[in-house]
Amino acid sequence: MTIEQTQQQIIGEFSIFDDWMEKYNYLIEMGKDCPIIETQYKTNNYLINGCQSRVWLHASFDGNIVHFSADSDAVITKGIVNLLIRVFSGHSPEEILKSDTTFLDQIGLKEHLSPTRSNGLLSMVKQMKLYAQIFQLKANQQVNE
């Protein structure tokens, strides 16, 4: 499934809920399915700066595909990071870098988060794209060697 297809699927999932309490509950449920970061990566080096809650994010790269895992000490934040993992994990760095995150606006997430949580969301996206950029640079260096 492409990043765009996953985003459309998420938009569809969120559209069935009538109010934001139901959407928050859905995010909490999504947090339970988050690919949990290994304990060795649950350190300050993997903390995302700018988040109200503590969020750890790890990325691995097999030469073609990026895989993310994460954890958070807040249930809603854990659901939000899992939402992003669902969109970006399993794709190439190039696909991640070319993608947008307009689905976040379309589901109304940004407007229903507190300013600090909204900043945290942007920090998560920025960190995931930074990992993708680094992995793409590494892949390009290997091709040129």
SVG drawing of the C-alpha trace seen along z (x, -y; Angstrom):
<svg xmlns="http://www.w3.org/2000/svg" viewBox="-22 -26 56 31">
<polyline fill="none" stroke="black" stroke-width="0.4" points="0.0,0.0 1.4,-3.4 1.7,-6.3 -1.2,-8.1 -3.4,-5.0 -2.7,-4.6 -3.5,-8.3 -6.8,-7.9 -7.6,-4.8 -6.9,-6.7 -9.1,-9.6 -11.9,-7.1 -11.4,-5.5 -11.7,-8.9 -14.7,-10.0 -16.9,-7.4 -16.6,-9.1 -19.1,-11.9 -17.2,-13.7 -13.6,-14.3 -14.0,-12.2 -14.5,-9.2 -11.5,-10.1 -9.4,-10.5 -10.5,-7.1 -9.6,-5.7 -6.1,-7.3 -5.7,-5.6 -6.7,-2.3 -4.1,-2.8 -1.5,-3.4 -1.9,0.1 -0.8,1.4 2.3,-0.8 5.5,1.1 7.3,0.7 10.8,-0.6 13.4,1.8 14.5,0.9 18.1,0.1 16.7,-2.8 14.5,-4.2 17.2,-6.8 17.6,-10.5 19.3,-10.0 15.9,-8.8 13.7,-11.3 11.9,-13.7 12.5,-17.3 9.4,-19.6 6.9,-17.1 4.9,-17.7 5.1,-14.0 8.2,-11.9 8.3,-10.2 11.1,-7.9 11.5,-7.1 13.8,-4.7 14.3,-4.0 16.1,-1.2 16.9,-0.9 17.6,2.3 19.0,0.5 15.6,0.1 12.9,-0.3 12.6,-2.4 11.0,-0.8 10.0,-2.9 9.3,-1.9 8.3,-4.2 6.9,-4.6 5.5,-7.4 4.5,-7.9 1.2,-9.4 -1.5,-7.2 -2.8,-9.8 0.7,-10.6 1.5,-7.0 -1.6,-6.7 -0.4,-9.8 3.1,-8.4 1.6,-5.1 -0.6,-6.9 2.6,-8.3 4.4,-5.0 1.4,-3.4 1.9,-6.0 5.7,-6.1 7.0,-2.7 7.7,-0.2 8.5,-2.7 11.7,-4.0 13.4,-7.1 12.5,-8.8 8.8,-8.0 8.8,-9.3 10.5,-12.5 8.2,-13.1 5.0,-12.6 3.0,-15.2 1.0,-15.0 -2.2,-16.8 -4.2,-13.9 -3.5,-15.3 -5.5,-18.4 -8.2,-16.4 -8.9,-14.3 -8.8,-17.5 -6.0,-16.3 -4.0,-19.5 -6.9,-21.7 -8.0,-19.5 -4.6,-19.2 -3.3,-21.6 -0.5,-23.9 2.2,-21.9 0.8,-18.6 0.5,-20.1 4.2,-21.2 5.0,-17.7 3.2,-16.2 5.2,-18.4 8.4,-17.4 7.5,-13.7 6.9,-14.2 10.1,-16.3 12.2,-13.6 10.8,-10.8 11.6,-12.8 15.1,-13.5 15.7,-9.8 14.5,-9.2 16.9,-12.0 19.8,-10.4 19.0,-7.0 18.7,-8.3 22.1,-10.0 23.7,-6.8 22.1,-4.8 23.3,-7.3 26.8,-7.2 26.9,-3.4 25.8,-3.6 28.5,-6.1 31.3,-4.0"/>
</svg>
